[in-house]
Amino acid sequence: MKMKFITESYLRDLYKKEPFTAYELGAKARLTPGGRQFLTDRGIKMVDSSDNKKTGSTKQQTEESESKNNWKNLQFQSKMKSIEALFLLTGEELLRKDVCLAHMVVKLYKQFSALKNAVKNHSPVENLSCNECAGINENNFSSNLGDCFEITDFHMQLEKGREIVILHRLRCALQEMEPLMLELCDSSNEEQIWYEEMIGKVNQIINCLSQLIHSAVGGGKCQRIN
């Protein structure tokens, strides 16, 4: 496509037909010195169509980014509500089989509810107390330690097989939280530090559940796979 040059005579004829206060240059158009002077003398604003396209594109990108962040927040809040309900369901099931385990799960439920509220308000949450064992201690209590050992069909055949499986189900749901929280944090260091602290709090709950699973299995020796 050839370059189109906008001359003074072209603009003068256009202005005679209908006066204008702004003139938009096409993508392949350029003003001649005389044409530019004509617009300047009359105080007519020169608009580059490519600038409008860039502005529109930037606005669209911003709107899309905001929409995506809102969607991520909604997904995250819905996930937290689902896990909160799963805590209650787990506690209710355990209450009929093992009251002590049920009370421990309720304690962890209260901690998770505090985390859920903290995420809304960006407020701090106290640490859980660490009951140290051979595989979990104060130094790694807030870390992602994974599962102590793989839960298989063998474990469901044990005396407390159902308790083991439903605790593992809750632990798996909590393990989905970290990638969701990492997606939410922005590029600011303060935001990243806050979310990393919250992830550490979730890991504390997960590690406590791992210890409850171990106690349900009934092993006296730590079975964590290094």
NUBATOR-665330 format. One record per atom (N, C-alpha, C): atom name; residue in one letter; z, y, x. Coordinates in steps of 0.2 Angstrom, whole numbers, plus 5000, padded with zeros to 4 digits. Example, Ala and Ser with C-alpha at 12.3 -4.5 7.8 and 13.67 -1.06 7.14 Angstrom:
2
N, a, 5039, 4972, 5066;
CA, a, 5039, 4978, 5062;
C, a, 5039, 4984, 5066;
N, s, 5035, 4989, 5064;
CA, s, 5036, 4995, 5068;
C, s, 5039, 5000, 5064;
//
This chain:
226
N, m, 5000, 4994, 5004;
CA, m, 5000, 5000, 5000;
C, m, 5000, 5006, 5004;
N, k, 4995, 5011, 5003;
CA, k, 4995, 5017, 5007;
C, k, 5000, 5022, 5006;
N, m, 5002, 5026, 5011;
CA, m, 5007, 5031, 5010;
C, m, 5003, 5037, 5006;
N, k, 5007, 5039, 5001;
CA, k, 5005, 5045, 4997;
C, k, 5009, 5051, 4999;
N, f, 5005, 5057, 5001;
CA, f, 5007, 5063, 5003;
C, f, 5007, 5068, 4997;
N, i, 5013, 5071, 4996;
CA, i, 5014, 5075, 4990;
C, i, 5013, 5083, 4993;
N, t, 5008, 5086, 4991;
CA, t, 5006, 5092, 4994;
C, t, 5009, 5098, 4989;
N, e, 5009, 5104, 4992;
CA, e, 5011, 5110, 4988;
C, e, 5007, 5111, 4982;
N, s, 5000, 5110, 4983;
CA, s, 4996, 5112, 4977;
C, s, 4997, 5107, 4971;
N, y, 4999, 5101, 4973;
CA, y, 5000, 5095, 4968;
C, y, 5007, 5097, 4964;
N, l, 5012, 5099, 4968;
CA, l, 5018, 5101, 4965;
C, l, 5018, 5107, 4961;
N, r, 5013, 5112, 4963;
CA, r, 5013, 5118, 4960;
C, r, 5009, 5117, 4953;
N, d, 5004, 5113, 4953;
CA, d, 5001, 5111, 4946;
C, d, 5006, 5108, 4942;
N, l, 5010, 5103, 4945;
CA, l, 5014, 5099, 4941;
C, l, 5020, 5104, 4938;
N, y, 5022, 5109, 4942;
CA, y, 5027, 5113, 4939;
C, y, 5024, 5118, 4934;
N, k, 5018, 5120, 4934;
CA, k, 5015, 5124, 4929;
C, k, 5015, 5121, 4922;
N, k, 5013, 5114, 4922;
CA, k, 5013, 5110, 4916;
C, k, 5020, 5110, 4913;
N, e, 5025, 5108, 4917;
CA, e, 5032, 5108, 4914;
C, e, 5037, 5109, 4920;
N, p, 5040, 5114, 4920;
CA, p, 5045, 5116, 4926;
C, p, 5050, 5110, 4926;
N, f, 5053, 5109, 4932;
CA, f, 5058, 5104, 4933;
C, f, 5063, 5106, 4938;
N, t, 5069, 5103, 4938;
CA, t, 5074, 5105, 4943;
C, t, 5075, 5099, 4948;
N, a, 5072, 5094, 4947;
CA, a, 5073, 5088, 4952;
C, a, 5066, 5085, 4953;
N, y, 5065, 5082, 4959;
CA, y, 5058, 5078, 4960;
C, y, 5060, 5072, 4964;
N, e, 5058, 5066, 4961;
CA, e, 5060, 5060, 4964;
C, e, 5053, 5058, 4968;
N, l, 5055, 5056, 4974;
CA, l, 5049, 5053, 4978;
C, l, 5049, 5046, 4977;
N, g, 5043, 5043, 4977;
CA, g, 5042, 5036, 4976;
C, g, 5043, 5033, 4983;
N, a, 5043, 5026, 4983;
CA, a, 5045, 5022, 4989;
C, a, 5040, 5023, 4994;
N, k, 5033, 5024, 4992;
CA, k, 5028, 5025, 4998;
C, k, 5026, 5033, 4997;
N, a, 5030, 5037, 4996;
CA, a, 5028, 5044, 4995;
C, a, 5031, 5049, 5000;
N, r, 5028, 5054, 5003;
CA, r, 5031, 5058, 5008;
C, r, 5029, 5065, 5006;
N, l, 5033, 5070, 5007;
CA, l, 5032, 5077, 5006;
C, l, 5028, 5080, 5012;
N, t, 5023, 5084, 5011;
CA, t, 5020, 5088, 5016;
C, t, 5025, 5094, 5018;
N, p, 5024, 5097, 5023;
CA, p, 5029, 5103, 5025;
C, p, 5028, 5108, 5019;
N, g, 5022, 5110, 5017;
CA, g, 5021, 5114, 5011;
C, g, 5024, 5112, 5005;
N, g, 5024, 5106, 5004;
CA, g, 5027, 5103, 4998;
C, g, 5034, 5104, 4998;
N, r, 5037, 5102, 5004;
CA, r, 5045, 5103, 5005;
C, r, 5047, 5110, 5004;
N, q, 5043, 5115, 5007;
CA, q, 5045, 5122, 5006;
C, q, 5044, 5124, 4999;
N, f, 5040, 5122, 4995;
CA, f, 5039, 5124, 4988;
C, f, 5045, 5121, 4984;
N, l, 5047, 5115, 4985;
CA, l, 5053, 5113, 4982;
C, l, 5060, 5117, 4984;
N, t, 5060, 5119, 4990;
CA, t, 5066, 5122, 4993;
C, t, 5066, 5129, 4990;
N, d, 5060, 5133, 4990;
CA, d, 5060, 5139, 4988;
C, d, 5062, 5140, 4980;
N, r, 5061, 5135, 4977;
CA, r, 5063, 5135, 4969;
C, r, 5070, 5131, 4968;
N, g, 5073, 5129, 4973;
CA, g, 5079, 5126, 4972;
C, g, 5079, 5119, 4969;
N, i, 5073, 5116, 4969;
CA, i, 5072, 5110, 4966;
C, i, 5075, 5104, 4971;
N, k, 5079, 5100, 4968;
CA, k, 5082, 5094, 4971;
C, k, 5077, 5089, 4973;
N, m, 5077, 5086, 4979;
CA, m, 5073, 5081, 4981;
C, m, 5077, 5074, 4981;
N, v, 5074, 5070, 4977;
CA, v, 5078, 5063, 4976;
C, v, 5073, 5058, 4979;
N, d, 5076, 5053, 4983;
CA, d, 5073, 5048, 4986;
C, d, 5074, 5042, 4982;
N, s, 5069, 5039, 4979;
CA, s, 5070, 5033, 4974;
C, s, 5073, 5027, 4978;
N, s, 5073, 5026, 4984;
CA, s, 5076, 5021, 4988;
C, s, 5083, 5022, 4988;
N, d, 5086, 5028, 4988;
CA, d, 5093, 5030, 4988;
C, d, 5096, 5027, 4981;
N, n, 5092, 5029, 4976;
CA, n, 5094, 5026, 4969;
C, n, 5095, 5019, 4969;
N, k, 5090, 5015, 4972;
CA, k, 5090, 5008, 4972;
C, k, 5096, 5005, 4976;
N, k, 5098, 5009, 4982;
CA, k, 5103, 5007, 4986;
C, k, 5110, 5008, 4982;
N, t, 5110, 5014, 4979;
CA, t, 5117, 5015, 4975;
C, t, 5118, 5010, 4969;
N, g, 5112, 5009, 4966;
CA, g, 5112, 5004, 4960;
C, g, 5114, 4997, 4963;
N, s, 5111, 4995, 4968;
CA, s, 5113, 4989, 4971;
C, s, 5120, 4988, 4974;
N, t, 5123, 4994, 4977;
CA, t, 5130, 4994, 4979;
C, t, 5135, 4993, 4973;
N, k, 5133, 4997, 4968;
CA, k, 5137, 4997, 4962;
C, k, 5137, 4990, 4959;
N, q, 5131, 4987, 4958;
CA, q, 5131, 4980, 4956;
C, q, 5135, 4975, 4960;
N, q, 5135, 4976, 4966;
CA, q, 5138, 4971, 4971;
C, q, 5146, 4972, 4970;
N, t, 5148, 4979, 4969;
CA, t, 5155, 4980, 4968;
C, t, 5158, 4977, 4961;
N, e, 5153, 4978, 4956;
CA, e, 5155, 4975, 4950;
C, e, 5156, 4967, 4950;
N, e, 5151, 4964, 4953;
CA, e, 5151, 4957, 4954;
C, e, 5157, 4955, 4958;
N, s, 5159, 4958, 4963;
CA, s, 5165, 4957, 4967;
C, s, 5171, 4957, 4963;
N, e, 5172, 4962, 4959;
CA, e, 5178, 4963, 4955;
C, e, 5178, 4958, 4950;
N, s, 5172, 4956, 4947;
CA, s, 5172, 4951, 4942;
C, s, 5174, 4944, 4945;
N, k, 5172, 4943, 4951;
CA, k, 5173, 4936, 4955;
C, k, 5181, 4936, 4956;
N, n, 5184, 4942, 4958;
CA, n, 5191, 4942, 4960;
C, n, 5195, 4941, 4953;
N, n, 5193, 4944, 4948;
CA, n, 5196, 4943, 4942;
C, n, 5196, 4936, 4939;
N, w, 5190, 4933, 4940;
CA, w, 5189, 4925, 4939;
C, w, 5194, 4921, 4943;
N, k, 5194, 4923, 4949;
CA, k, 5199, 4919, 4954;
C, k, 5206, 4920, 4952;
N, n, 5208, 4926, 4950;
CA, n, 5215, 4927, 4948;
C, n, 5217, 4923, 4942;
N, l, 5212, 4923, 4937;
CA, l, 5213, 4919, 4931;
C, l, 5213, 4912, 4932;
N, q, 5209, 4909, 4936;
CA, q, 5209, 4902, 4938;
C, q, 5216, 4900, 4942;
N, f, 5218, 4905, 4946;
CA, f, 5225, 4904, 4949;
C, f, 5231, 4904, 4945;
N, q, 5231, 4909, 4940;
CA, q, 5236, 4909, 4936;
C, q, 5236, 4903, 4931;
N, s, 5230, 4901, 4929;
CA, s, 5230, 4895, 4924;
C, s, 5232, 4889, 4928;
N, k, 5231, 4888, 4934;
CA, k, 5233, 4883, 4938;
C, k, 5241, 4882, 4939;
N, m, 5244, 4888, 4940;
CA, m, 5251, 4889, 4941;
C, m, 5254, 4887, 4934;
N, k, 5251, 4889, 4928;
CA, k, 5254, 4887, 4922;
C, k, 5254, 4879, 4921;
N, s, 5248, 4876, 4923;
CA, s, 5247, 4869, 4922;
C, s, 5252, 4865, 4926;
N, i, 5254, 4868, 4932;
CA, i, 5258, 4864, 4937;
C, i, 5265, 4865, 4934;
N, e, 5267, 4871, 4931;
CA, e, 5273, 4872, 4929;
C, e, 5275, 4867, 4923;
N, a, 5270, 4866, 4919;
CA, a, 5270, 4862, 4913;
C, a, 5271, 4854, 4916;
N, l, 5267, 4853, 4921;
CA, l, 5268, 4846, 4924;
C, l, 5275, 4845, 4927;
N, f, 5278, 4850, 4930;
CA, f, 5285, 4849, 4932;
C, f, 5289, 4847, 4926;
N, l, 5289, 4851, 4921;
CA, l, 5293, 4849, 4915;
C, l, 5291, 4842, 4912;
N, l, 5285, 4840, 4912;
CA, l, 5283, 4833, 4910;
C, l, 5286, 4828, 4915;
N, t, 5286, 4829, 4921;
CA, t, 5288, 4825, 4926;
C, t, 5296, 4824, 4925;
N, g, 5299, 4830, 4924;
CA, g, 5307, 4830, 4923;
C, g, 5309, 4826, 4917;
N, e, 5305, 4827, 4912;
CA, e, 5306, 4823, 4906;
C, e, 5305, 4816, 4906;
N, e, 5300, 4814, 4910;
CA, e, 5299, 4806, 4911;
C, e, 5304, 4803, 4915;
N, l, 5306, 4807, 4920;
CA, l, 5311, 4804, 4925;
C, l, 5318, 4804, 4922;
N, l, 5319, 4809, 4917;
CA, l, 5326, 4809, 4914;
C, l, 5328, 4802, 4910;
N, r, 5323, 4799, 4908;
CA, r, 5324, 4792, 4905;
C, r, 5325, 4787, 4910;
N, k, 5323, 4788, 4916;
CA, k, 5324, 4782, 4921;
C, k, 5329, 4784, 4927;
N, d, 5329, 4790, 4929;
CA, d, 5333, 4791, 4935;
C, d, 5335, 4799, 4934;
N, v, 5342, 4800, 4932;
CA, v, 5344, 4806, 4930;
C, v, 5345, 4811, 4936;
N, c, 5347, 4807, 4942;
CA, c, 5347, 4811, 4948;
C, c, 5340, 4814, 4951;
N, l, 5335, 4810, 4950;
CA, l, 5328, 4812, 4952;
C, l, 5326, 4818, 4947;
N, a, 5328, 4817, 4941;
CA, a, 5326, 4822, 4936;
C, a, 5329, 4829, 4938;
N, h, 5335, 4829, 4939;
CA, h, 5339, 4835, 4941;
C, h, 5336, 4838, 4947;
N, m, 5334, 4834, 4952;
CA, m, 5331, 4837, 4958;
C, m, 5324, 4840, 4957;
N, v, 5320, 4837, 4952;
CA, v, 5314, 4840, 4950;
C, v, 5315, 4846, 4946;
N, v, 5320, 4846, 4942;
CA, v, 5321, 4853, 4938;
C, v, 5323, 4858, 4943;
N, k, 5326, 4857, 4949;
CA, k, 5328, 4862, 4954;
C, k, 5322, 4864, 4957;
N, l, 5317, 4860, 4959;
CA, l, 5311, 4862, 4962;
C, l, 5306, 4866, 4957;
N, y, 5307, 4864, 4950;
CA, y, 5303, 4867, 4945;
C, y, 5306, 4875, 4945;
N, k, 5312, 4876, 4945;
CA, k, 5315, 4883, 4945;
C, k, 5312, 4887, 4951;
N, q, 5312, 4883, 4957;
CA, q, 5309, 4887, 4963;
C, q, 5302, 4889, 4962;
N, f, 5298, 4884, 4959;
CA, f, 5291, 4885, 4957;
C, f, 5290, 4891, 4952;
N, s, 5294, 4891, 4947;
CA, s, 5294, 4897, 4942;
C, s, 5295, 4903, 4946;
N, a, 5300, 4903, 4950;
CA, a, 5301, 4909, 4954;
C, a, 5295, 4912, 4958;
N, l, 5291, 4907, 4961;
CA, l, 5285, 4908, 4965;
C, l, 5280, 4911, 4960;
N, k, 5279, 4908, 4954;
CA, k, 5274, 4910, 4949;
C, k, 5276, 4918, 4948;
N, n, 5282, 4919, 4946;
CA, n, 5283, 4926, 4945;
C, n, 5282, 4931, 4951;
N, a, 5284, 4928, 4957;
CA, a, 5283, 4932, 4963;
C, a, 5276, 4934, 4964;
N, v, 5271, 4929, 4963;
CA, v, 5264, 4931, 4964;
C, v, 5262, 4936, 4959;
N, k, 5264, 4937, 4953;
CA, k, 5262, 4942, 4949;
C, k, 5265, 4949, 4951;
N, n, 5271, 4949, 4954;
CA, n, 5274, 4955, 4956;
C, n, 5274, 4957, 4963;
N, h, 5271, 4952, 4967;
CA, h, 5271, 4952, 4975;
C, h, 5279, 4953, 4977;
N, s, 5283, 4950, 4974;
CA, s, 5290, 4950, 4976;
C, s, 5292, 4944, 4981;
N, p, 5298, 4945, 4984;
CA, p, 5300, 4939, 4989;
C, p, 5303, 4934, 4985;
N, v, 5303, 4928, 4988;
CA, v, 5307, 4922, 4986;
C, v, 5311, 4919, 4991;
N, e, 5317, 4917, 4989;
CA, e, 5321, 4914, 4994;
C, e, 5319, 4907, 4996;
N, n, 5320, 4905, 5002;
CA, n, 5318, 4898, 5005;
C, n, 5323, 4893, 5001;
N, l, 5320, 4887, 5000;
CA, l, 5324, 4881, 4998;
C, l, 5328, 4879, 5004;
N, s, 5333, 4875, 5003;
CA, s, 5337, 4873, 5009;
C, s, 5334, 4866, 5011;
N, c, 5334, 4865, 5017;
CA, c, 5330, 4859, 5020;
C, c, 5335, 4854, 5022;
N, n, 5334, 4848, 5018;
CA, n, 5338, 4842, 5020;
C, n, 5334, 4838, 5025;
N, e, 5336, 4839, 5031;
CA, e, 5332, 4836, 5037;
C, e, 5332, 4829, 5037;
N, c, 5327, 4826, 5039;
CA, c, 5326, 4819, 5040;
C, c, 5322, 4818, 5046;
N, a, 5320, 4812, 5048;
CA, a, 5317, 4810, 5054;
C, a, 5310, 4814, 5055;
N, g, 5307, 4815, 5049;
CA, g, 5300, 4818, 5049;
C, g, 5300, 4825, 5047;
N, i, 5305, 4828, 5044;
CA, i, 5305, 4835, 5041;
C, i, 5311, 4838, 5044;
N, n, 5310, 4844, 5046;
CA, n, 5316, 4848, 5049;
C, n, 5315, 4855, 5048;
N, e, 5320, 4860, 5050;
CA, e, 5319, 4867, 5049;
C, e, 5313, 4870, 5052;
N, n, 5310, 4867, 5057;
CA, n, 5305, 4870, 5061;
C, n, 5298, 4869, 5057;
N, n, 5297, 4863, 5054;
CA, n, 5291, 4861, 5050;
C, n, 5292, 4861, 5043;
N, f, 5297, 4863, 5040;
CA, f, 5299, 4863, 5033;
C, f, 5294, 4867, 5029;
N, s, 5291, 4872, 5031;
CA, s, 5287, 4876, 5028;
C, s, 5279, 4875, 5029;
N, s, 5278, 4870, 5033;
CA, s, 5271, 4868, 5035;
C, s, 5268, 4863, 5031;
N, n, 5262, 4863, 5031;
CA, n, 5258, 4858, 5027;
C, n, 5258, 4851, 5031;
N, l, 5263, 4847, 5029;
CA, l, 5264, 4840, 5033;
C, l, 5260, 4834, 5030;
N, g, 5256, 4836, 5024;
CA, g, 5253, 4830, 5021;
C, g, 5257, 4825, 5018;
N, d, 5255, 4820, 5016;
CA, d, 5259, 4814, 5013;
C, d, 5263, 4810, 5019;
N, c, 5269, 4809, 5018;
CA, c, 5272, 4804, 5023;
C, c, 5269, 4798, 5024;
N, f, 5266, 4795, 5018;
CA, f, 5262, 4789, 5019;
C, f, 5258, 4789, 5012;
N, e, 5253, 4784, 5013;
CA, e, 5248, 4784, 5007;
C, e, 5251, 4780, 5001;
N, i, 5251, 4783, 4995;
CA, i, 5253, 4780, 4989;
C, i, 5247, 4775, 4986;
N, t, 5248, 4769, 4986;
CA, t, 5243, 4764, 4983;
C, t, 5246, 4760, 4977;
N, d, 5242, 4755, 4975;
CA, d, 5243, 4751, 4970;
C, d, 5250, 4747, 4971;
N, f, 5251, 4746, 4978;
CA, f, 5257, 4742, 4980;
C, f, 5263, 4746, 4977;
N, h, 5263, 4752, 4978;
CA, h, 5269, 4756, 4976;
C, h, 5271, 4756, 4969;
N, m, 5266, 4755, 4965;
CA, m, 5267, 4755, 4957;
C, m, 5270, 4749, 4955;
N, q, 5270, 4744, 4959;
CA, q, 5273, 4737, 4958;
C, q, 5280, 4737, 4960;
N, l, 5283, 4742, 4963;
CA, l, 5290, 4742, 4965;
C, l, 5294, 4743, 4959;
N, e, 5301, 4742, 4960;
CA, e, 5306, 4743, 4955;
C, e, 5305, 4750, 4952;
N, k, 5304, 4755, 4956;
CA, k, 5303, 4762, 4954;
C, k, 5296, 4765, 4955;
N, g, 5292, 4760, 4953;
CA, g, 5284, 4762, 4954;
C, g, 5282, 4768, 4950;
N, r, 5284, 4768, 4944;
CA, r, 5282, 4774, 4939;
C, r, 5285, 4780, 4942;
N, e, 5291, 4780, 4944;
CA, e, 5294, 4786, 4947;
C, e, 5290, 4789, 4953;
N, i, 5288, 4784, 4957;
CA, i, 5285, 4786, 4963;
C, i, 5278, 4789, 4961;
N, v, 5274, 4786, 4957;
CA, v, 5268, 4788, 4955;
C, v, 5268, 4795, 4952;
N, i, 5273, 4796, 4947;
CA, i, 5273, 4803, 4944;
C, i, 5275, 4808, 4949;
N, l, 5279, 4807, 4953;
CA, l, 5281, 4812, 4959;
C, l, 5275, 4813, 4963;
N, h, 5271, 4808, 4965;
CA, h, 5265, 4809, 4969;
C, h, 5260, 4813, 4965;
N, r, 5260, 4812, 4958;
CA, r, 5255, 4816, 4954;
C, r, 5257, 4823, 4955;
N, l, 5263, 4825, 4954;
CA, l, 5265, 4832, 4955;
C, l, 5264, 4835, 4961;
N, r, 5265, 4831, 4967;
CA, r, 5264, 4833, 4974;
C, r, 5257, 4834, 4975;
N, c, 5252, 4830, 4972;
CA, c, 5245, 4831, 4973;
C, c, 5243, 4838, 4969;
N, a, 5246, 4839, 4964;
CA, a, 5244, 4846, 4960;
C, a, 5246, 4852, 4964;
N, l, 5252, 4851, 4967;
CA, l, 5254, 4857, 4972;
C, l, 5250, 4858, 4978;
N, q, 5247, 4852, 4980;
CA, q, 5243, 4853, 4986;
C, q, 5237, 4856, 4985;
N, e, 5235, 4857, 4979;
CA, e, 5229, 4861, 4977;
C, e, 5230, 4869, 4977;
N, m, 5236, 4871, 4978;
CA, m, 5238, 4878, 4978;
C, m, 5236, 4882, 4984;
N, e, 5236, 4878, 4990;
CA, e, 5235, 4882, 4996;
C, e, 5228, 4885, 4997;
N, p, 5223, 4881, 4995;
CA, p, 5216, 4884, 4996;
C, p, 5215, 4889, 4990;
N, l, 5218, 4889, 4985;
CA, l, 5217, 4894, 4980;
C, l, 5220, 4900, 4982;
N, m, 5226, 4900, 4985;
CA, m, 5230, 4906, 4987;
C, m, 5226, 4909, 4993;
N, l, 5223, 4905, 4997;
CA, l, 5219, 4908, 5003;
C, l, 5213, 4912, 5001;
N, e, 5210, 4909, 4995;
CA, e, 5204, 4913, 4992;
C, e, 5206, 4920, 4989;
N, l, 5212, 4920, 4987;
CA, l, 5215, 4926, 4984;
C, l, 5216, 4932, 4989;
N, c, 5219, 4930, 4994;
CA, c, 5221, 4936, 4999;
C, c, 5215, 4939, 5002;
N, d, 5216, 4946, 5002;
CA, d, 5210, 4950, 5005;
C, d, 5211, 4951, 5012;
N, s, 5207, 4955, 5015;
CA, s, 5206, 4956, 5022;
C, s, 5212, 4960, 5026;
N, s, 5217, 4963, 5022;
CA, s, 5222, 4966, 5025;
C, s, 5227, 4962, 5028;
N, n, 5230, 4963, 5033;
CA, n, 5235, 4959, 5037;
C, n, 5241, 4958, 5032;
N, e, 5243, 4964, 5029;
CA, e, 5249, 4963, 5025;
C, e, 5249, 4958, 5019;
N, e, 5243, 4958, 5016;
CA, e, 5241, 4954, 5011;
C, e, 5241, 4946, 5013;
N, q, 5238, 4945, 5019;
CA, q, 5237, 4939, 5022;
C, q, 5244, 4936, 5024;
N, i, 5248, 4940, 5026;
CA, i, 5255, 4938, 5028;
C, i, 5259, 4936, 5022;
N, w, 5259, 4940, 5017;
CA, w, 5262, 4939, 5011;
C, w, 5260, 4932, 5008;
N, y, 5254, 4931, 5007;
CA, y, 5251, 4924, 5005;
C, y, 5253, 4918, 5009;
N, e, 5253, 4919, 5016;
CA, e, 5255, 4914, 5020;
C, e, 5262, 4912, 5019;
N, e, 5266, 4917, 5018;
CA, e, 5273, 4916, 5016;
C, e, 5274, 4912, 5010;
N, m, 5270, 4914, 5005;
CA, m, 5270, 4910, 4998;
C, m, 5268, 4903, 4999;
N, i, 5263, 4902, 5003;
CA, i, 5260, 4895, 5004;
C, i, 5266, 4891, 5008;
N, g, 5270, 4894, 5012;
CA, g, 5275, 4891, 5015;
C, g, 5280, 4889, 5010;
N, k, 5282, 4893, 5005;
CA, k, 5286, 4891, 5000;
C, k, 5284, 4885, 4996;
N, v, 5277, 4885, 4995;
CA, v, 5274, 4879, 4991;
C, v, 5275, 4873, 4995;
N, n, 5274, 4874, 5002;
CA, n, 5275, 4868, 5006;
C, n, 5282, 4865, 5006;
N, q, 5287, 4870, 5006;
CA, q, 5294, 4867, 5005;
C, q, 5295, 4863, 4999;
N, i, 5292, 4865, 4993;
CA, i, 5293, 4861, 4987;
C, i, 5289, 4854, 4988;
N, i, 5283, 4854, 4991;
CA, i, 5279, 4848, 4993;
C, i, 5283, 4843, 4997;
N, n, 5286, 4846, 5002;
CA, n, 5290, 4842, 5007;
C, n, 5296, 4839, 5004;
N, c, 5299, 4843, 4999;
CA, c, 5305, 4840, 4996;
C, c, 5303, 4834, 4991;
N, l, 5297, 4835, 4988;
CA, l, 5295, 4829, 4984;
C, l, 5293, 4823, 4988;
N, s, 5291, 4824, 4994;
CA, s, 5289, 4819, 4999;
C, s, 5296, 4815, 5000;
N, q, 5301, 4819, 5001;
CA, q, 5308, 4815, 5002;
C, q, 5310, 4812, 4996;
N, l, 5309, 4814, 4990;
CA, l, 5311, 4811, 4984;
C, l, 5307, 4805, 4983;
N, i, 5300, 4805, 4985;
CA, i, 5296, 4799, 4984;
C, i, 5299, 4794, 4989;
N, h, 5301, 4796, 4995;
CA, h, 5303, 4791, 5000;
C, h, 5310, 4788, 4998;
N, s, 5314, 4792, 4994;
CA, s, 5320, 4789, 4992;
C, s, 5319, 4784, 4986;
N, a, 5314, 4785, 4982;
CA, a, 5312, 4781, 4977;
C, a, 5309, 4774, 4979;
N, v, 5305, 4775, 4985;
CA, v, 5303, 4769, 4988;
C, v, 5309, 4764, 4990;
N, g, 5314, 4767, 4993;
CA, g, 5320, 4764, 4994;
C, g, 5320, 4762, 5002;
N, g, 5316, 4765, 5006;
CA, g, 5316, 4763, 5013;
C, g, 5322, 4767, 5017;
N, g, 5325, 4764, 5021;
CA, g, 5330, 4767, 5025;
C, g, 5328, 4771, 5031;
N, k, 5322, 4768, 5033;
CA, k, 5319, 4771, 5039;
C, k, 5313, 4776, 5037;
N, c, 5312, 4782, 5040;
CA, c, 5307, 4786, 5038;
C, c, 5300, 4783, 5039;
N, q, 5296, 4784, 5034;
CA, q, 5289, 4781, 5035;
C, q, 5284, 4786, 5036;
N, r, 5286, 4792, 5038;
CA, r, 5280, 4797, 5039;
C, r, 5276, 4794, 5045;
N, i, 5269, 4795, 5043;
CA, i, 5264, 4793, 5048;
C, i, 5262, 4799, 5052;
N, n, 5263, 4798, 5059;
CA, n, 5262, 4804, 5063;
C, n, 5254, 4804, 5065;
//
